[in-house]
Amino acid sequence: MGDEPELSVVVPAFNEEENVGPMFERLRTALEDVVDGFEVLFVDDGSGDGTWDEIARLAEADPRVRGIRFSRNFGHQAAVTAGVDAARGRAVVIIDADLQDPPEVIPEMVARWREGWEVVYAQREQREGETAFKKATAAGFYRLLHAITSVDIPVDTGDFRLMGPRAVAAFRALPERNRFIRGLVAWAGFPQTPVRYRRHARHAGETKYPLRKMIRFALDGITSFSFLPLRLATWTGFAVSALSFCYIVVVVVLKVLGINWPGYTSIMASLLFLGGV
């Protein structure tokens, strides 16, 4: 393999010791006869199990495997960003280590990229091994995000995607800290096309996205790519201010009519004025 493989595969991993080995085996089978050289870059996001030992074992056995190890858990989006920044391939694929997204889809992504598409994203037709609640909330979130943003963020699409060299360069230049990667890639504006697939159940281990993380991730996406929350806050502030000043008038009128308690008018006027401002 030369200094610059045609393809880098970035695999963020957090407590995925049972999945790292099978992931590489399936990647190797899927890519060996498809691309002109590839590398697999695992990013250990502060795992507390044997994930790093597995990555080190694979890297010692095969020079196409590289690893980055975080000192602690910085989160999935940070791990993906570190992997893309360190990737040496002309194109970069992002795929999670849990094998819910099948590596066998990547050759079709590569084919679309060679046709001229700069971004090829994997769009889920079915989701296996997930609860009805997870499916319903995910579907609702993607459609809400699509409806309230001006950026064309595809529905039913995660971070599993291929980015060509121009998209990778643009991604590396973005300065955001709290990242919503699928939104950033879409925002960059390069031609993109889907590859549809069926998402499988997790190969081994447990999900790393409990409800709390899912909500925080959803809020990052909505607040990063939509002005709607800011507009709602602004109009709510105007409404509260208008009501406050109207009630100040009511308090003053009550004072004039003698319907009053000692100190009530001055205290309420001050509080309502400050609250309205």
C-alpha positions as CSV (number, residue, x, y, z in Angstrom):
1,M,0.0,0.0,0.0
2,G,1.3,3.4,-0.9
3,D,1.5,6.5,1.3
4,E,-1.9,7.6,0.3
5,P,-4.5,4.9,0.0
6,E,-7.6,5.5,-2.1
7,L,-9.9,5.0,0.9
8,S,-9.7,5.6,4.7
9,V,-12.4,4.0,6.9
10,V,-12.8,5.8,10.2
11,V,-14.4,3.7,12.9
12,P,-15.2,5.3,16.3
13,A,-15.3,2.8,19.1
14,F,-16.3,3.0,22.7
15,N,-16.3,-0.3,24.7
16,E,-16.5,-2.3,21.5
17,E,-13.9,-5.0,22.2
18,E,-16.2,-7.8,20.8
19,N,-16.8,-5.8,17.6
20,V,-13.5,-4.4,16.5
21,G,-12.1,-7.7,15.1
22,P,-15.3,-8.7,13.2
23,M,-15.5,-5.2,11.8
24,F,-12.0,-5.3,10.3
25,E,-12.5,-8.7,8.9
26,R,-15.7,-7.6,7.1
27,L,-14.1,-4.4,5.9
28,R,-11.1,-6.3,4.5
29,T,-13.4,-8.7,2.7
30,A,-15.5,-5.9,1.3
31,L,-12.7,-3.6,0.2
32,E,-9.7,-5.7,-0.9
33,D,-10.7,-6.0,-4.5
34,V,-12.7,-2.7,-4.7
35,V,-10.2,0.1,-4.0
36,D,-6.6,0.9,-4.8
37,G,-5.4,0.6,-1.2
38,F,-7.3,1.3,2.0
39,E,-6.7,1.9,5.7
40,V,-8.9,1.3,8.7
41,L,-8.5,4.0,11.4
42,F,-10.1,3.0,14.7
43,V,-10.6,5.8,17.2
44,D,-10.9,4.5,20.8
45,D,-13.1,7.0,22.6
46,G,-11.8,6.3,26.1
47,S,-13.0,2.7,26.3
48,G,-12.9,1.0,29.7
49,D,-12.7,-2.6,28.3
50,G,-10.2,-4.3,25.9
51,T,-11.1,-2.2,22.8
52,W,-7.6,-0.7,22.6
53,D,-5.9,-4.1,23.0
54,E,-7.9,-5.4,20.1
55,I,-7.0,-2.4,18.0
56,A,-3.3,-2.8,18.9
57,R,-3.4,-6.5,18.0
58,L,-5.0,-5.8,14.6
59,A,-2.5,-3.0,13.9
60,E,0.5,-5.3,14.7
61,A,-0.9,-8.0,12.4
62,D,-1.9,-5.7,9.5
63,P,-0.3,-2.4,8.5
64,R,-3.6,-1.2,7.1
65,V,-4.9,-0.8,10.6
66,R,-4.2,2.3,12.6
67,G,-5.4,3.5,15.9
68,I,-6.0,6.7,17.9
69,R,-6.6,6.5,21.6
70,F,-8.4,9.2,23.6
71,S,-7.4,9.8,27.3
72,R,-11.1,9.8,28.2
73,N,-14.6,9.6,26.6
74,F,-15.0,12.7,24.5
75,G,-18.0,11.5,22.6
76,H,-18.9,10.0,19.2
77,Q,-18.7,13.2,17.2
78,A,-15.3,14.1,18.6
79,A,-14.0,10.7,17.8
80,V,-15.3,10.9,14.2
81,T,-13.7,14.3,13.8
82,A,-10.3,13.1,15.1
83,G,-10.4,10.2,12.7
84,V,-11.3,12.3,9.7
85,D,-8.5,14.7,10.6
86,A,-5.9,11.9,10.8
87,A,-7.1,10.0,7.7
88,R,-4.7,9.6,4.8
89,G,-7.0,8.4,2.1
90,R,-8.3,10.4,-0.8
91,A,-11.9,9.6,0.3
92,V,-13.1,8.9,3.8
93,V,-15.9,6.6,5.0
94,I,-17.4,6.9,8.5
95,I,-18.9,3.8,10.0
96,D,-19.6,2.8,13.6
97,A,-18.0,-0.2,15.2
98,D,-21.2,-2.0,16.3
99,L,-21.8,-3.5,12.8
100,Q,-25.3,-2.2,12.6
101,D,-24.2,-0.5,9.4
102,P,-22.9,-3.2,7.1
103,P,-19.4,-2.7,5.6
104,E,-20.7,-4.5,2.5
105,V,-22.5,-1.3,1.5
106,I,-19.2,0.6,1.1
107,P,-18.3,-0.8,-2.4
108,E,-21.6,0.8,-3.7
109,M,-20.6,4.1,-2.0
110,V,-17.3,3.9,-3.7
111,A,-18.9,3.3,-7.1
112,R,-21.2,6.3,-6.7
113,W,-18.2,8.5,-5.7
114,R,-16.4,7.4,-8.8
115,E,-19.4,8.5,-10.8
116,G,-18.8,12.0,-9.6
117,W,-20.7,12.4,-6.3
118,E,-18.7,14.1,-3.6
119,V,-20.8,12.8,-0.7
120,V,-22.5,9.4,-0.6
121,Y,-24.7,8.9,2.4
122,A,-26.3,5.6,3.6
123,Q,-30.0,5.9,4.0
124,R,-31.8,3.4,6.2
125,E,-34.8,1.6,4.7
126,Q,-35.3,-0.6,7.7
127,R,-33.9,-0.7,11.3
128,E,-33.6,-4.1,13.0
129,G,-33.1,-4.8,16.6
130,E,-34.4,-1.5,17.9
131,T,-37.4,-0.7,20.0
132,A,-40.6,0.9,18.6
133,F,-39.9,3.9,20.8
134,K,-36.4,4.3,19.3
135,K,-37.7,4.0,15.7
136,A,-40.6,6.4,16.3
137,T,-38.5,9.1,18.0
138,A,-35.7,8.8,15.4
139,A,-38.1,9.1,12.5
140,G,-39.8,12.1,14.2
141,F,-36.5,13.8,14.9
142,Y,-35.2,13.5,11.3
143,R,-38.5,14.8,9.8
144,L,-38.7,17.7,12.3
145,L,-35.1,18.7,11.6
146,H,-35.7,18.5,7.9
147,A,-38.8,20.7,8.2
148,I,-37.3,23.5,10.4
149,T,-33.9,23.9,8.8
150,S,-32.8,25.5,5.6
151,V,-30.0,22.9,5.2
152,D,-30.9,19.8,3.2
153,I,-30.2,17.2,5.9
154,P,-31.4,13.8,4.5
155,V,-34.0,11.9,6.6
156,D,-33.2,8.5,8.1
157,T,-29.5,9.0,7.7
158,G,-26.8,8.8,10.3
159,D,-23.1,9.4,10.0
160,F,-22.4,6.4,7.8
161,R,-21.2,8.0,4.6
162,L,-18.4,8.5,2.2
163,M,-16.8,11.9,1.7
164,G,-14.6,12.8,-1.3
165,P,-11.4,14.9,-1.0
166,R,-13.2,18.3,-1.4
167,A,-15.8,17.4,1.3
168,V,-13.0,16.1,3.6
169,A,-11.0,19.3,3.2
170,A,-14.1,21.5,3.9
171,F,-15.0,19.3,6.9
172,R,-11.5,19.7,8.4
173,A,-11.8,23.5,8.0
174,L,-15.0,23.8,10.1
175,P,-14.3,25.2,13.6
176,E,-17.4,23.9,15.6
177,R,-16.8,22.2,18.9
178,N,-20.3,20.7,19.6
179,R,-20.7,19.0,16.3
180,F,-23.6,17.6,14.5
181,I,-21.6,15.9,11.7
182,R,-24.4,14.9,9.4
183,G,-25.6,18.5,9.4
184,L,-22.1,19.9,8.8
185,V,-21.5,17.7,5.8
186,A,-24.9,18.6,4.3
187,W,-24.2,22.3,5.0
188,A,-21.0,22.2,3.1
189,G,-23.1,21.9,0.0
190,F,-21.3,19.4,-2.2
191,P,-23.3,17.1,-4.5
192,Q,-24.7,14.2,-2.5
193,T,-26.6,11.0,-3.3
194,P,-28.0,8.2,-1.2
195,V,-27.3,4.5,-1.0
196,R,-30.2,2.7,0.6
197,Y,-29.7,-0.2,3.0
198,R,-31.2,-2.2,5.8
199,R,-29.7,-1.5,9.2
200,H,-29.0,-4.6,11.3
201,A,-29.1,-5.3,15.0
202,R,-26.0,-4.6,17.0
203,H,-23.4,-7.4,16.6
204,A,-22.4,-7.5,20.3
205,G,-22.5,-5.3,23.3
206,E,-24.9,-2.5,24.3
207,T,-25.9,0.8,22.7
208,K,-23.8,3.8,23.7
209,Y,-26.7,6.2,23.1
210,P,-29.2,6.1,26.0
211,L,-32.1,8.4,26.1
212,R,-30.2,11.2,27.8
213,K,-27.5,11.3,25.1
214,M,-30.1,11.0,22.3
215,I,-31.9,14.1,23.6
216,R,-28.7,16.1,24.0
217,F,-27.7,15.1,20.5
218,A,-31.0,16.0,19.0
219,L,-30.9,19.4,20.7
220,D,-27.4,20.0,19.3
221,G,-28.7,19.3,15.8
222,I,-31.8,21.5,16.1
223,T,-30.0,24.5,17.7
224,S,-27.1,24.3,15.3
225,F,-29.0,24.3,12.1
226,S,-32.3,26.1,12.8
227,F,-33.2,29.6,13.7
228,L,-36.6,28.5,15.0
229,P,-35.5,28.0,18.7
230,L,-34.0,31.5,18.7
231,R,-37.1,33.0,17.1
232,L,-39.3,31.3,19.6
233,A,-37.3,32.6,22.4
234,T,-37.4,36.1,20.9
235,W,-41.1,36.2,20.4
236,T,-41.7,34.7,23.8
237,G,-39.6,37.5,25.3
238,F,-41.6,40.1,23.4
239,A,-44.9,38.5,24.6
240,V,-43.7,38.5,28.3
241,S,-42.6,42.1,28.0
242,A,-45.9,43.2,26.5
243,L,-47.9,41.5,29.2
244,S,-45.6,42.9,31.9
245,F,-46.0,46.5,30.8
246,C,-49.8,46.0,30.4
247,Y,-50.0,44.8,34.0
248,I,-47.9,47.8,35.2
249,V,-50.7,50.0,33.7
250,V,-53.3,47.8,35.6
251,V,-51.3,48.3,38.9
252,V,-51.1,52.0,38.4
253,V,-54.8,52.3,37.7
254,L,-55.6,50.3,40.8
255,K,-53.4,52.7,42.8
256,V,-55.3,55.7,41.4
257,L,-58.6,54.0,42.2
258,G,-57.5,53.4,45.8
259,I,-57.4,49.6,45.4
260,N,-54.0,49.0,46.8
261,W,-51.8,47.7,49.6
262,P,-48.9,49.6,51.1
263,G,-45.8,49.1,48.9
264,Y,-47.6,46.9,46.4
265,T,-47.6,49.3,43.5
266,S,-43.9,50.2,43.7
267,I,-42.8,46.6,44.2
268,M,-44.9,45.2,41.4
269,A,-44.0,48.0,39.0
270,S,-40.3,47.4,39.6
271,L,-40.6,43.6,39.3
272,L,-42.7,43.8,36.2
273,F,-40.5,46.4,34.6
274,L,-37.3,44.3,35.2
275,G,-39.1,41.1,34.1
276,G,-40.3,42.8,30.9
277,V,-36.9,44.2,30.0
